[in-house]
């Protein structure tokens, strides 16, 4: 995973989109949570979660704007703040169309 903005595979943009995330929590129980994006790219998303997840964990994302669904892997877990944790998820494959943007960044093609 690239470490600097200049090394990113695709531009990250601020985006507030409704998502549903499904996975298995640290307790071992399946969860389904409605959430929202903080930023997005063709390769992943940063979002806010109430449920606890672990690095490397597989999750399913459902975009509530277009009903697209895809799998991703948790690559970042921030510190909890006000009951929510910032979580970075990397898509299994680049998915620029997942966000249904009228004019996506040029490097998303």
N, CA, C and O atoms as a GROMACS GRO file, in nm:
protein
  436
    1UNK      N    1   0.085  -0.118   0.000
    1UNK     CA    2   0.000   0.000   0.000
    1UNK      C    3   0.089   0.124   0.000
    1UNK      O    4   0.183   0.132   0.079
    2UNK      N    5   0.062   0.220  -0.088
    2UNK     CA    6   0.144   0.341  -0.093
    2UNK      C    7   0.142   0.416   0.039
    2UNK      O    8   0.042   0.415   0.111
    3UNK      N    9   0.253   0.481   0.072
    3UNK     CA   10   0.263   0.550   0.199
    3UNK      C   11   0.250   0.700   0.187
    3UNK      O   12   0.225   0.766   0.288
    4UNK      N   13   0.265   0.757   0.071
    4UNK     CA   14   0.257   0.901   0.054
    4UNK      C   15   0.153   0.935  -0.051
    4UNK      O   16   0.123   0.854  -0.139
    5UNK      N   17   0.098   1.057  -0.041
    5UNK     CA   18  -0.004   1.100  -0.135
    5UNK      C   19   0.046   1.089  -0.279
    5UNK      O   20  -0.029   1.048  -0.368
    6UNK      N   21   0.172   1.124  -0.303
    6UNK     CA   22   0.227   1.118  -0.438
    6UNK      C   23   0.231   0.975  -0.491
    6UNK      O   24   0.236   0.954  -0.612
    7UNK      N   25   0.228   0.876  -0.402
    7UNK     CA   26   0.235   0.736  -0.442
    7UNK      C   27   0.097   0.671  -0.454
    7UNK      O   28   0.089   0.553  -0.488
    8UNK      N   29  -0.010   0.742  -0.426
    8UNK     CA   30  -0.143   0.684  -0.431
    8UNK      C   31  -0.173   0.632  -0.571
    8UNK      O   32  -0.133   0.692  -0.671
    9UNK      N   33  -0.244   0.520  -0.576
    9UNK     CA   34  -0.280   0.460  -0.704
    9UNK      C   35  -0.392   0.536  -0.773
    9UNK      O   36  -0.401   0.535  -0.895
   10UNK      N   37  -0.477   0.602  -0.694
   10UNK     CA   38  -0.583   0.685  -0.749
   10UNK      C   39  -0.614   0.797  -0.650
   10UNK      O   40  -0.599   0.781  -0.529
   11UNK      N   41  -0.657   0.908  -0.704
   11UNK     CA   42  -0.684   1.026  -0.621
   11UNK      C   43  -0.793   0.997  -0.520
   11UNK      O   44  -0.895   0.935  -0.552
   12UNK      N   45  -0.772   1.043  -0.397
   12UNK     CA   46  -0.872   1.032  -0.292
   12UNK      C   47  -0.952   1.162  -0.292
   12UNK      O   48  -0.894   1.271  -0.297
   13UNK      N   49  -1.085   1.151  -0.287
   13UNK     CA   50  -1.169   1.271  -0.286
   13UNK      C   51  -1.260   1.267  -0.163
   13UNK      O   52  -1.298   1.160  -0.117
   14UNK      N   53  -1.296   1.385  -0.111
   14UNK     CA   54  -1.396   1.386  -0.003
   14UNK      C   55  -1.530   1.342  -0.062
   14UNK      O   56  -1.570   1.388  -0.169
   15UNK      N   57  -1.598   1.255   0.007
   15UNK     CA   58  -1.725   1.203  -0.043
   15UNK      C   59  -1.811   1.160   0.074
   15UNK      O   60  -1.765   1.087   0.162
   16UNK      N   61  -1.934   1.206   0.076
   16UNK     CA   62  -2.031   1.166   0.178
   16UNK      C   63  -2.138   1.084   0.108
   16UNK      O   64  -2.232   1.138   0.052
   17UNK      N   65  -2.122   0.952   0.113
   17UNK     CA   66  -2.216   0.862   0.048
   17UNK      C   67  -2.262   0.757   0.148
   17UNK      O   68  -2.182   0.708   0.228
   18UNK      N   69  -2.391   0.722   0.145
   18UNK     CA   70  -2.442   0.620   0.238
   18UNK      C   71  -2.397   0.481   0.196
   18UNK      O   72  -2.406   0.444   0.078
   19UNK      N   73  -2.349   0.404   0.292
   19UNK     CA   74  -2.303   0.267   0.268
   19UNK      C   75  -2.362   0.175   0.373
   19UNK      O   76  -2.399   0.217   0.482
   20UNK      N   77  -2.369   0.047   0.337
   20UNK     CA   78  -2.394  -0.058   0.434
   20UNK      C   79  -2.270  -0.145   0.432
   20UNK      O   80  -2.222  -0.184   0.325
   21UNK      N   81  -2.217  -0.177   0.548
   21UNK     CA   82  -2.101  -0.265   0.558
   21UNK      C   83  -2.142  -0.390   0.634
   21UNK      O   84  -2.211  -0.382   0.736
   22UNK      N   85  -2.100  -0.504   0.582
   22UNK     CA   86  -2.131  -0.632   0.645
   22UNK      C   87  -2.000  -0.706   0.671
   22UNK      O   88  -1.909  -0.705   0.589
   23UNK      N   89  -1.993  -0.769   0.785
   23UNK     CA   90  -1.874  -0.844   0.819
   23UNK      C   91  -1.893  -0.920   0.948
   23UNK      O   92  -2.005  -0.938   0.996
   24UNK      N   93  -1.783  -0.965   1.003
   24UNK     CA   94  -1.784  -1.036   1.130
   24UNK      C   95  -1.706  -0.952   1.229
   24UNK      O   96  -1.589  -0.921   1.206
   25UNK      N   97  -1.768  -0.913   1.339
   25UNK     CA   98  -1.703  -0.831   1.440
   25UNK      C   99  -1.597  -0.907   1.516
   25UNK      O  100  -1.584  -1.029   1.503
   26UNK      N  101  -1.520  -0.834   1.597
   26UNK     CA  102  -1.415  -0.897   1.678
   26UNK      C  103  -1.472  -0.999   1.775
   26UNK      O  104  -1.402  -1.090   1.818
   27UNK      N  105  -1.601  -0.986   1.809
   27UNK     CA  106  -1.666  -1.080   1.899
   27UNK      C  107  -1.700  -1.212   1.829
   27UNK      O  108  -1.739  -1.309   1.894
   28UNK      N  109  -1.685  -1.216   1.696
   28UNK     CA  110  -1.717  -1.336   1.620
   28UNK      C  111  -1.858  -1.337   1.566
   28UNK      O  112  -1.895  -1.429   1.493
   29UNK      N  113  -1.937  -1.236   1.600
   29UNK     CA  114  -2.075  -1.228   1.551
   29UNK      C  115  -2.080  -1.145   1.423
   29UNK      O  116  -2.007  -1.047   1.408
   30UNK      N  117  -2.167  -1.187   1.329
   30UNK     CA  118  -2.186  -1.110   1.206
   30UNK      C  119  -2.252  -0.978   1.239
   30UNK      O  120  -2.334  -0.968   1.330
   31UNK      N  121  -2.215  -0.875   1.163
   31UNK     CA  122  -2.279  -0.745   1.181
   31UNK      C  123  -2.316  -0.686   1.046
   31UNK      O  124  -2.258  -0.721   0.943
   32UNK      N  125  -2.412  -0.596   1.049
   32UNK     CA  126  -2.454  -0.517   0.934
   32UNK      C  127  -2.475  -0.377   0.987
   32UNK      O  128  -2.555  -0.356   1.078
   33UNK      N  129  -2.404  -0.281   0.930
   33UNK     CA  130  -2.410  -0.144   0.982
   33UNK      C  131  -2.428  -0.044   0.869
   33UNK      O  132  -2.356  -0.047   0.769
   34UNK      N  133  -2.524   0.046   0.887
   34UNK     CA  134  -2.539   0.157   0.794
   34UNK      C  135  -2.441   0.265   0.837
   34UNK      O  136  -2.434   0.299   0.955
   35UNK      N  137  -2.366   0.319   0.741
   35UNK     CA  138  -2.265   0.418   0.772
   35UNK      C  139  -2.253   0.516   0.656
   35UNK      O  140  -2.342   0.524   0.571
   36UNK      N  141  -2.143   0.589   0.652
   36UNK     CA  142  -2.121   0.688   0.546
   36UNK      C  143  -1.972   0.698   0.518
   36UNK      O  144  -1.889   0.666   0.603
   37UNK      N  145  -1.941   0.743   0.399
   37UNK     CA  146  -1.801   0.759   0.361
   37UNK      C  147  -1.748   0.893   0.410
   37UNK      O  148  -1.824   0.989   0.424
   38UNK      N  149  -1.619   0.899   0.435
   38UNK     CA  150  -1.549   1.023   0.466
   38UNK      C  151  -1.470   1.069   0.343
   38UNK      O  152  -1.466   1.187   0.310
   39UNK      N  153  -1.406   0.973   0.277
   39UNK     CA  154  -1.336   0.997   0.152
   39UNK      C  155  -1.332   0.866   0.074
   39UNK      O  156  -1.350   0.758   0.130
   40UNK      N  157  -1.308   0.879  -0.057
   40UNK     CA  158  -1.311   0.760  -0.142
   40UNK      C  159  -1.211   0.773  -0.255
   40UNK      O  160  -1.168   0.883  -0.290
   41UNK      N  161  -1.176   0.659  -0.312
   41UNK     CA  162  -1.092   0.655  -0.431
   41UNK      C  163  -1.137   0.536  -0.515
   41UNK      O  164  -1.230   0.465  -0.477
   42UNK      N  165  -1.072   0.515  -0.627
   42UNK     CA  166  -1.105   0.399  -0.710
   42UNK      C  167  -1.060   0.270  -0.643
   42UNK      O  168  -1.105   0.161  -0.680
   43UNK      N  169  -0.972   0.281  -0.544
   43UNK     CA  170  -0.914   0.163  -0.479
   43UNK      C  171  -0.966   0.136  -0.338
   43UNK      O  172  -0.933   0.034  -0.279
   44UNK      N  173  -1.048   0.227  -0.283
   44UNK     CA  174  -1.096   0.204  -0.147
   44UNK      C  175  -1.174   0.319  -0.090
   44UNK      O  176  -1.218   0.410  -0.162
   45UNK      N  177  -1.191   0.314   0.042
   45UNK     CA  178  -1.276   0.411   0.110
   45UNK      C  179  -1.230   0.428   0.256
   45UNK      O  180  -1.179   0.335   0.317
   46UNK      N  181  -1.250   0.548   0.308
   46UNK     CA  182  -1.236   0.576   0.450
   46UNK      C  183  -1.376   0.604   0.501
   46UNK      O  184  -1.446   0.690   0.447
   47UNK      N  185  -1.418   0.532   0.605
   47UNK     CA  186  -1.552   0.548   0.658
   47UNK      C  187  -1.551   0.546   0.810
   47UNK      O  188  -1.447   0.521   0.872
   48UNK      N  189  -1.665   0.571   0.869
   48UNK     CA  190  -1.680   0.572   1.015
   48UNK      C  191  -1.766   0.452   1.055
   48UNK      O  192  -1.872   0.428   0.998
   49UNK      N  193  -1.718   0.377   1.156
   49UNK     CA  194  -1.789   0.257   1.202
   49UNK      C  195  -1.811   0.257   1.353
   49UNK      O  196  -1.728   0.308   1.429
   50UNK      N  197  -1.924   0.200   1.395
   50UNK     CA  198  -1.950   0.174   1.536
   50UNK      C  199  -1.892   0.038   1.575
   50UNK      O  200  -1.841   0.020   1.686
   51UNK      N  201  -1.902  -0.060   1.484
   51UNK     CA  202  -1.853  -0.195   1.510
   51UNK      C  203  -1.702  -0.199   1.508
   51UNK      O  204  -1.638  -0.120   1.438
   52UNK      N  205  -1.645  -0.290   1.586
   52UNK     CA  206  -1.500  -0.310   1.586
   52UNK      C  207  -1.461  -0.408   1.478
   52UNK      O  208  -1.522  -0.514   1.463
   53UNK      N  209  -1.357  -0.373   1.401
   53UNK     CA  210  -1.303  -0.460   1.298
   53UNK      C  211  -1.153  -0.470   1.317
   53UNK      O  212  -1.093  -0.391   1.391
   54UNK      N  213  -1.091  -0.567   1.249
   54UNK     CA  214  -0.948  -0.591   1.264
   54UNK      C  215  -0.877  -0.572   1.130
   54UNK      O  216  -0.937  -0.592   1.024
   55UNK      N  217  -0.750  -0.534   1.137
   55UNK     CA  218  -0.670  -0.524   1.015
   55UNK      C  219  -0.670  -0.657   0.941
   55UNK      O  220  -0.657  -0.764   1.002
   56UNK      N  221  -0.685  -0.650   0.810
   56UNK     CA  222  -0.685  -0.770   0.727
   56UNK      C  223  -0.820  -0.836   0.713
   56UNK      O  224  -0.837  -0.927   0.631
   57UNK      N  225  -0.917  -0.793   0.792
   57UNK     CA  226  -1.050  -0.854   0.790
   57UNK      C  227  -1.120  -0.823   0.658
   57UNK      O  228  -1.110  -0.712   0.606
   58UNK      N  229  -1.191  -0.922   0.603
   58UNK     CA  230  -1.272  -0.905   0.482
   58UNK      C  231  -1.410  -0.853   0.522
   58UNK      O  232  -1.469  -0.897   0.620
   59UNK      N  233  -1.461  -0.758   0.442
   59UNK     CA  234  -1.594  -0.702   0.463
   59UNK      C  235  -1.663  -0.687   0.327
   59UNK      O  236  -1.597  -0.688   0.224
   60UNK      N  237  -1.795  -0.672   0.328
   60UNK     CA  238  -1.873  -0.645   0.207
   60UNK      C  239  -1.930  -0.505   0.221
   60UNK      O  240  -1.979  -0.467   0.327
   61UNK      N  241  -1.923  -0.429   0.112
   61UNK     CA  242  -1.975  -0.294   0.110
   61UNK      C  243  -2.090  -0.286   0.010
   61UNK      O  244  -2.083  -0.343  -0.099
   62UNK      N  245  -2.197  -0.216   0.048
   62UNK     CA  246  -2.311  -0.194  -0.039
   62UNK      C  247  -2.332  -0.044  -0.052
   62UNK      O  248  -2.356   0.024   0.048
   63UNK      N  249  -2.322   0.008  -0.173
   63UNK     CA  250  -2.345   0.150  -0.200
   63UNK      C  251  -2.496   0.169  -0.211
   63UNK      O  252  -2.559   0.116  -0.302
   64UNK      N  253  -2.554   0.246  -0.119
   64UNK     CA  254  -2.699   0.264  -0.117
   64UNK      C  255  -2.749   0.358  -0.226
   64UNK      O  256  -2.870   0.371  -0.244
   65UNK      N  257  -2.660   0.423  -0.299
   65UNK     CA  258  -2.702   0.510  -0.409
   65UNK      C  259  -2.729   0.430  -0.536
   65UNK      O  260  -2.820   0.465  -0.613
   66UNK      N  261  -2.651   0.324  -0.561
   66UNK     CA  262  -2.666   0.250  -0.686
   66UNK      C  263  -2.683   0.099  -0.664
   66UNK      O  264  -2.697   0.024  -0.761
   67UNK      N  265  -2.681   0.053  -0.539
   67UNK     CA  266  -2.699  -0.086  -0.499
   67UNK      C  267  -2.586  -0.178  -0.545
   67UNK      O  268  -2.602  -0.300  -0.545
   68UNK      N  269  -2.472  -0.120  -0.584
   68UNK     CA  270  -2.354  -0.201  -0.613
   68UNK      C  271  -2.298  -0.258  -0.484
   68UNK      O  272  -2.305  -0.194  -0.379
   69UNK      N  273  -2.242  -0.378  -0.492
   69UNK     CA  274  -2.183  -0.443  -0.376
   69UNK      C  275  -2.047  -0.499  -0.415
   69UNK      O  276  -2.030  -0.552  -0.525
   70UNK      N  277  -1.950  -0.487  -0.324
   70UNK     CA  278  -1.818  -0.544  -0.349
   70UNK      C  279  -1.750  -0.580  -0.219
   70UNK      O  280  -1.793  -0.541  -0.110
   71UNK      N  281  -1.640  -0.656  -0.232
   71UNK     CA  282  -1.565  -0.701  -0.115
   71UNK      C  283  -1.440  -0.616  -0.098
   71UNK      O  284  -1.381  -0.570  -0.196
   72UNK      N  285  -1.402  -0.596   0.026
   72UNK     CA  286  -1.280  -0.522   0.056
   72UNK      C  287  -1.212  -0.580   0.178
   72UNK      O  288  -1.262  -0.672   0.242
   73UNK      N  289  -1.096  -0.522   0.209
   73UNK     CA  290  -1.015  -0.567   0.322
   73UNK      C  291  -0.983  -0.445   0.409
   73UNK      O  292  -0.948  -0.340   0.357
   74UNK      N  293  -0.994  -0.460   0.539
   74UNK     CA  294  -0.963  -0.352   0.633
   74UNK      C  295  -0.810  -0.332   0.634
   74UNK      O  296  -0.735  -0.424   0.663
   75UNK      N  297  -0.768  -0.209   0.601
   75UNK     CA  298  -0.624  -0.178   0.596
   75UNK      C  299  -0.584  -0.069   0.696
   75UNK      O  300  -0.466  -0.042   0.714
   76UNK      N  301  -0.683  -0.008   0.761
   76UNK     CA  302  -0.654   0.096   0.860
   76UNK      C  303  -0.766   0.098   0.962
   76UNK      O  304  -0.884   0.095   0.926
   77UNK      N  305  -0.731   0.105   1.089
   77UNK     CA  306  -0.827   0.122   1.198
   77UNK      C  307  -0.774   0.232   1.288
   77UNK      O  308  -0.669   0.216   1.350
   78UNK      N  309  -0.845   0.344   1.293
   78UNK     CA  310  -0.804   0.456   1.376
   78UNK      C  311  -0.848   0.437   1.521
   78UNK      O  312  -0.899   0.332   1.560
   79UNK      N  313  -0.826   0.541   1.599
   79UNK     CA  314  -0.869   0.539   1.739
   79UNK      C  315  -1.016   0.579   1.747
   79UNK      O  316  -1.060   0.667   1.673
   80UNK      N  317  -1.092   0.514   1.836
   80UNK     CA  318  -1.233   0.551   1.852
   80UNK      C  319  -1.248   0.696   1.898
   80UNK      O  320  -1.168   0.746   1.977
   81UNK      N  321  -1.353   0.762   1.847
   81UNK     CA  322  -1.382   0.899   1.885
   81UNK      C  323  -1.533   0.917   1.882
   81UNK      O  324  -1.596   0.901   1.777
   82UNK      N  325  -1.592   0.949   1.995
   82UNK     CA  326  -1.736   0.972   2.008
   82UNK      C  327  -1.817   0.852   1.958
   82UNK      O  328  -1.922   0.869   1.897
   83UNK      N  329  -1.769   0.731   1.984
   83UNK     CA  330  -1.841   0.611   1.948
   83UNK      C  331  -1.819   0.560   1.807
   83UNK      O  332  -1.874   0.456   1.769
   84UNK      N  333  -1.740   0.632   1.728
   84UNK     CA  334  -1.711   0.591   1.591
   84UNK      C  335  -1.561   0.576   1.571
   84UNK      O  336  -1.482   0.646   1.634
   85UNK      N  337  -1.523   0.486   1.482
   85UNK     CA  338  -1.383   0.465   1.448
   85UNK      C  339  -1.365   0.484   1.298
   85UNK      O  340  -1.443   0.432   1.219
   86UNK      N  341  -1.262   0.558   1.262
   86UNK     CA  342  -1.230   0.574   1.120
   86UNK      C  343  -1.163   0.445   1.072
   86UNK      O  344  -1.067   0.397   1.132
   87UNK      N  345  -1.217   0.390   0.963
   87UNK     CA  346  -1.170   0.262   0.910
   87UNK      C  347  -1.142   0.277   0.761
   87UNK      O  348  -1.225   0.328   0.686
   88UNK      N  349  -1.023   0.233   0.720
   88UNK     CA  350  -0.986   0.234   0.579
   88UNK      C  351  -1.005   0.096   0.520
   88UNK      O  352  -0.961  -0.004   0.578
   89UNK      N  353  -1.070   0.091   0.405
   89UNK     CA  354  -1.096  -0.037   0.339
   89UNK      C  355  -1.043  -0.030   0.196
   89UNK      O  356  -1.072   0.064   0.122
   90UNK      N  357  -0.965  -0.131   0.160
   90UNK     CA  358  -0.910  -0.141   0.026
   90UNK      C  359  -0.994  -0.242  -0.052
   90UNK      O  360  -1.018  -0.353  -0.004
   91UNK      N  361  -1.037  -0.203  -0.173
   91UNK     CA  362  -1.114  -0.294  -0.256
   91UNK      C  363  -1.026  -0.407  -0.307
   91UNK      O  364  -0.905  -0.391  -0.322
   92UNK      N  365  -1.087  -0.522  -0.333
   92UNK     CA  366  -1.015  -0.636  -0.389
   92UNK      C  367  -0.956  -0.600  -0.526
   92UNK      O  368  -0.844  -0.640  -0.558
   93UNK      N  369  -1.033  -0.526  -0.605
   93UNK     CA  370  -0.991  -0.479  -0.738
   93UNK      C  371  -1.035  -0.334  -0.750
   93UNK      O  372  -1.134  -0.295  -0.689
   94UNK      N  373  -0.963  -0.251  -0.828
   94UNK     CA  374  -1.008  -0.113  -0.847
   94UNK      C  375  -1.154  -0.111  -0.894
   94UNK      O  376  -1.194  -0.191  -0.978
   95UNK      N  377  -1.232  -0.020  -0.837
   95UNK     CA  378  -1.375  -0.014  -0.867
   95UNK      C  379  -1.421   0.131  -0.880
   95UNK      O  380  -1.501   0.176  -0.798
   96UNK      N  381  -1.372   0.205  -0.981
   96UNK     CA  382  -1.410   0.346  -0.993
   96UNK      C  383  -1.559   0.367  -1.014
   96UNK      O  384  -1.613   0.471  -0.975
   97UNK      N  385  -1.628   0.271  -1.077
   97UNK     CA  386  -1.772   0.286  -1.103
   97UNK      C  387  -1.857   0.263  -0.979
   97UNK      O  388  -1.976   0.294  -0.979
   98UNK      N  389  -1.798   0.208  -0.872
   98UNK     CA  390  -1.873   0.180  -0.750
   98UNK      C  391  -1.937   0.307  -0.694
   98UNK      O  392  -2.045   0.301  -0.634
   99UNK      N  393  -1.873   0.422  -0.714
   99UNK     CA  394  -1.920   0.547  -0.656
   99UNK      C  395  -2.021   0.619  -0.743
   99UNK      O  396  -2.084   0.714  -0.695
  100UNK      N  397  -2.041   0.580  -0.868
  100UNK     CA  398  -2.138   0.642  -0.960
  100UNK      C  399  -2.123   0.794  -0.968
  100UNK      O  400  -2.220   0.868  -0.958
  101UNK      N  401  -2.000   0.839  -0.986
  101UNK     CA  402  -1.975   0.983  -0.999
  101UNK      C  403  -1.993   1.026  -1.143
  101UNK      O  404  -1.949   0.957  -1.235
  102UNK      N  405  -2.058   1.141  -1.163
  102UNK     CA  406  -2.077   1.193  -1.298
  102UNK      C  407  -1.944   1.226  -1.363
  102UNK      O  408  -1.924   1.199  -1.482
  103UNK      N  409  -1.851   1.284  -1.285
  103UNK     CA  410  -1.719   1.320  -1.337
  103UNK      C  411  -1.614   1.273  -1.236
  103UNK      O  412  -1.573   1.350  -1.149
  104UNK      N  413  -1.570   1.148  -1.247
  104UNK     CA  414  -1.468   1.099  -1.155
  104UNK      C  415  -1.330   1.159  -1.188
  104UNK      O  416  -1.309   1.206  -1.300
  105UNK      N  417  -1.238   1.157  -1.093
  105UNK     CA  418  -1.104   1.205  -1.122
  105UNK      C  419  -1.044   1.131  -1.242
  105UNK      O  420  -1.074   1.014  -1.264
  106UNK      N  421  -0.959   1.198  -1.316
  106UNK     CA  422  -0.899   1.143  -1.439
  106UNK      C  423  -0.826   1.013  -1.412
  106UNK      O  424  -0.834   0.920  -1.493
  107UNK      N  425  -0.754   1.004  -1.301
  107UNK     CA  426  -0.674   0.883  -1.275
  107UNK      C  427  -0.756   0.763  -1.228
  107UNK      O  428  -0.699   0.658  -1.198
  108UNK      N  429  -0.887   0.776  -1.222
  108UNK     CA  430  -0.973   0.664  -1.185
  108UNK      C  431  -1.004   0.576  -1.305
  108UNK      O  432  -1.053   0.464  -1.288
  109UNK      N  433  -0.975   0.622  -1.426
  109UNK     CA  434  -1.010   0.547  -1.548
  109UNK      C  435  -0.923   0.424  -1.564
  109UNK      O  436  -0.939   0.349  -1.661
   0.00000   0.00000   0.00000
